[in-house]
Amino acid sequence: MKDYLLVRVGMNVGENRWFSHAFNPTGTARTDAVKPQYCHTLKARLLEHREQRRRIRLKRQQRRQLQETREQVSVEIQRFLTELGKNVDDRYECRCVYADAVRHCLVIPEEREISRREMDDSRVEDVAAACWLPLLWLQLWQFPEFDAYLQPQWVKPLLENARLHHYVVLGAAHSVPATILHCAPRMKSLRWFLQERDCGQEMQDFVEDFYEEYGLAVTLQPLEGERTFSRLLLETLEPVCVLDFTGEPHIPVGGLARGSIWLDFCSVEEKARQMTEKGEGIFYFSIKELWKRAGKS
């Protein structure tokens, strides 16, 4: 891919499955048996004791199965790393990008991370069992996750698709001014929506300098208070090029004219799905979509 190497890998991982291995994510015994109601009879106590022993045996069996699966998956991940190393010269310079479905299975979100309090809790065994695959992946996987979508190197390839004359900018980032200047020669109008907190003096100075240089007045539209981009209603009479720096997964697109172009510089997969389902006549581009299509005719 010009000045960088892209290695695309198919990952057959899903909910409760790693390639050919299916597993019980909790490692705990599950039974549909009805626990006998408590009563002072020898038969009832014997039945209850038998049921308890059965649950203990089942839980031990599931623990063994889960441990065997862990060991098998560990070997496969290390084999996968060896194979991947044949295509990568300097792995310390590499970053990885997950498809959302894969990331959900292999990366523990912040809200699910095991805290120190939970580690001291009696439920720690079940918590660790439920998260064993992402914990194992974190232990063996050696590549940090890519997070440089808004760096100029990754913004520039998308700008090849900015071919219209009317522009809408969403959000604020360090790369926004350079992006606007790149598109300026073909601009006939520019509306810029951003949070009120981002509309500082530096932003005002850029807008004034842009007007002096290109003779085009930028329409700044700050979003006040709790208003977010997810509630922004974009309506246009003719096609526009939307330069999206928000990272917001849900932005209404029904009011955009057919033929509009949407450049998603944060590469939010949920937004790509939204455009496919509801953005009829809107052309969507992101660096993630570019990587998905790379090498495909």
C-alpha positions, 0 to 999 in steps of 0.5 A: 500500500504505497509507503506501508505494508498491509497484512489482512488476516481472516479471524474465525472467532465469534461468541463462544468460539475460537476457530474449531473450538467451541466452549462454555464461556463461564466454565460454570455448571448449568443444570435444569434440575429442580432443587427439591424443596426443603423438608425434614425427611431423609429422602429429601436430604439424600436427593439434595445431597446427590444433586449437589454432588452432581453439580460439583462433578459437572463443574469440575468436568467443565473446568477441565474442558475449559483448561484443555481448550485454553491450552489448544488455543494458546498453541494455535495463537502462537503458531499464528504469530509465527506465521504472521512473522514471516510477512512482518520485518519489524513487528515493533513498528506494527499496529493492528486494526480489528473488525468490530465483530472480532474486537468484541471477542478479543478485546475486553472493553473498559467497562468489563475490565476486572478490577482489583475489588473483583479480583479479591471477590469470591466470584473471581473464578467465574469472572476470569473464566468468562474472559479467558479468551481476551485475557489469553489474547492480551497475554500473547498478542504483541501488536498495539491497536492502531489509533492514528486515524486522524494523523495526516498520513491516514487522512490524505488517502480519503481526500482523493474522494473529495470531488464536490464543490459544497462542503460540511465539516463535522467536529474538530481535530488537529488535522481539520485546518489542513484538510480544509485547505486541501479542499479549498481550491474547489470549494464554493461553500463550507459549513462547519459544525463543532462543539461550542467548547472547540470554537476558540480564538484559534478557530476564529483566527483560522476562519478569518485567515481562510476568508482573506486567502480564498474569499470564502466565508466559513459558516461556523455553527457551534453546537451548544449545551448537551446537543450532540452530533447524534441529534444533528439534522443535516439537510442539503438541496444539492450534493455535499462532501461531508468531512467527518472528524467526530467518531460519532457512530450515529448521525442522521443522514436522511436529509442529505441530497443523493450523490453526497460523499461522506468521508469518515476519518475516524473509521467507525464501522457502525456508521458504515453499516448505517450508511449502507442501510439508510444512506441511499445515494450517499457514497461512504469512504473510510480508511478501514473500508479502504483496507477491507477492499485492498487487493480485491478486484 
